[in-house]
């Protein structure tokens, strides 16, 4: 594997993703949405067909109850059965939603809104870019950004949209 790939991803994240103030806004938008459905495709160093040829997403995730109990949510994945508890961390990079799985973690990171509906003052985010990664760095609970920026470029990329579009 190219050892420069993690550094390139970290540099891109540092330059392109939102600041802490923007992450707070992302969390506020996620709280307004309360429940989001996310679709992801493999994006790392794999031989994946172009997205135009895809029929189905590689992974679907539903994140529920964002903001109901501060700092928590529930996650249901197309690769598992039933909702699982998760912790929610707004940071400089975005909002990290962390699910503990035995001695590993599944981290969904949601970034600043890319598609809005409505006019100023009444706007609602309709689409958030996002990535999801499964790894063994449990220090993500202490410093989610450091853990995120250290990941190789093997995450799944996609987007999240509010479950209720109204």
Buried (B, 14 or more C-beta within 10 A) or exposed (E): EEEEBBBEBBEEBEEEBBEEEBBBBBBBBBBEBBBBBBBBBBBBEEEEEEEEEEEEBBBBBBBBBBBEEEEBBBBBBEEEEEBBEBBBBBBBBBBBBBBBEEEEBBBBBBBBBEEEEEEEEEEBBBBBBBBBBBBEBEEBBEBBBBBBBBBBBBBBBBBBBBEEEE
